[in-house]
Amino acid sequence: MLAAGTVLFLVAAILCTVVDSWSGAAPTCWAGTVLGALGFGLFALQRRAARSGRRTAQKGLVAPPDASDV
């Protein structure tokens, strides 16, 4: 879902840059694209840390193992 929102902000930013009458919204769309990309990168980094079992990773990003797997 995070990637979809970032892509939609990117499409809107390109449209606002190209279409003259929408140029006022372009800075907002570019800011949304950059923030979405940063958020996606941080989420991916935390998920990788959680999968590798690092103590500094956020909790809840990876489903806990089933009792049947043990």
N, C-alpha and C positions, 0 to 999 in steps of 0.2 A: 504494500500500500504506500509505503514511503517513497519507493522508486517511482510509482505512478504519479504521485503528486509532484515530484521533482520534474518529471518529464512534461507534465501539463504546464508547470510554471515556465519551463524552457520554451515550449511551443508558444505560450502566451507572450513571453519576452521577445521572441523573434517576430511575432505578429505585431506587437506594439512598436517595435523598432522600425519595421517596414512600413506600416500604415501610418500616415502622417496624423490623422485625426485621433489616434490612440497613443500618441507619443508621450502624453502626460503620465500614463500608467507604466511606461517602460522601466523606470528605476525600481518600482515596486516588484515588477515581475522578475527583473534580474536579481534583486535581493532575495526573493523567494527561491530562485534557482540555486543561488550560492548557498543559502542556508539549508536547503534541502539536500544538496550534495554533501555539505559538511555533516549534517545529521545522519545521512546514510552511511558515510564513512565511519563515523563514531559508532554507530550501531553495528556495522560489520566487524569493527575492531573488537568491540565488547563481546560479540557473539563468538568470535574466534578464540578469545581468551577464555570464555566460559566452556567451550568445547574442549579446550586443552587442559582444563582443570585448574587454571590459575586462581589464586586466592583473591586477587584484586578485581576479578570480573564481577559484573553485576549478576544478581541472582534472578532466575526466572526466564532467561533468554533461551535456555535449552531445556527440553523436557527431561524430567528425572527418569532414570532407568526403571523399567518395570521390575517387580519382584520376581517374575518368571525368568528374567534374563540372568539372574544371579545364580 
